[in-house]
Amino acid sequence: MKIFKTYQIKEIDALTIKNTPIGSYPLMKRAARAFFEKLLPKLSSEKQICIVAGSGNNGGDALVVASLIKKVGITPIIYFIPGNSISSDCQEALSELQNLNVQPSVINDINELKIPKESILIDGLFGSGLNRPLEGLFAQIVKKINESETSVYAIDIPSGLFGEDNKHNNLESIIKADYTFTFQTPKLSFFQPECEQYIGQFEILDIGLLPEALEQTPTSFHLTETKDIQKIIRPRKKFSHKGTYGHALLIGGKYGMMGAITLASTATLKTGCGLVTAHIPKCGYEIMQISLPEAMISIDSNNEVVSEIPKLEKYNAIGVGIGLGTDEKSASALYNLLKYTTSPLVIDADAINILAQNKEWINLLPQGTILTPHPKEFERLFGKTQNQYEKWLKQIEYSQQYGIVIILKGAYSSISLPDGTLHINPTGNAGMATAGSGDVLTGIITSLLTQGYTCEDSAILGTWIHGKAGDIYAETHSMESLIASSLIENIGNVFKQLSKFYY
């Protein structure tokens, strides 16, 4: 799914109105109807409905919703806050509401706003076109709503929130919604950690904008959907053998950190590649052989850390950095790997930290290399940023500059590709914030690369599988009890769910 900037959404609205029989106000009514249908199950005669509407099109949406609520026999409390002017569609919505003998209360002073306790409040103050922080009466209204004991439902976007970059916004003057029903496509700010407290749970409502306009409008930002995964995933061939699915090499482990390479190697096998070799220090030999008899072992000459690389010719893809440490010997081994390998690479954890200490080595990365930093590792490697939006722009910039794929891990992990696009992953949950989770991701992605998936598809598919495995576990157990091994145990269940699309 494409994610558009707010000015693009406005352009798509205009193209829809221009090139279809629907006019501007009927399109507003369609959007309001979609919102109302989601709200309807929450309505009851026992709960008061309070609607706060501005004088723009978002306020018009709210007033249409008010008319629909009135038509099902519930009279809402409506507060109308006039701005410098009222949009024509908002005026039409107001007139239609008045024809139902419902007259909003016009608010000119904060003391005139009375919010019933434990009510449902519909936020229709401002929409996604807002481009400056709220102040004055509007800021006071937001503050009063946020301090009230009410469930807040935002129309399209919480009032006061910008659609993309909130770096210069006044964060104290943004509605904190419990639910946000957004139209056609989500806003970029919905996927930013600093905006979490304002969005609540969000749902995307299709309002029938012109398909051609959606398709032809360019954007760098995309939300991965199940249908995208269905296009990537491939069935296994009946007359195949272990050589068909490639040989992966994983390099990592150190004294006291052998769990990481064990988890990554197990995930690599569980994701379907034919053969896995783990290159580890001598101290890890018994651990790996006992923990994972299906893997082959390449033993480093050093007892406690990786200090060298094996011959690379027979491997289809390589994952490096898992539990590696940043010892000088391990850094030297990484340098030699970057200098001599021609295989697809996944670089994680301490390998990223070594790169951050030797930034000139980034120029050695083969085209299509996949980096999987968490936010702190990203910062060490590429520099500090003020917010998530700025991180995304920097992520895109470096992917294009070096021809690499970067997976910035976290809630809504983002995958930037060399073509300048960024793909936001929707799977996963907070239970995955646990030791070893990233090692499993490295194993999954290395396995897909080994099987012949492109670097782009490996990153998008691997991140989705990783998160989906976590979701399956959380649904049947809990987020709190999730550990890295839980992800590995559920990789098979992810493929089982996907198999109906290709078998």
Order of alpha helices (4+ residues) and beta strands (2+ residues): beta-alpha-alpha-beta-alpha-beta-alpha-beta-beta-alpha-beta-beta-alpha-beta-alpha-beta-alpha-beta-alpha-beta-alpha-beta-beta-alpha-beta-alpha-beta-alpha-alpha-beta-beta-beta-alpha-alpha-alpha
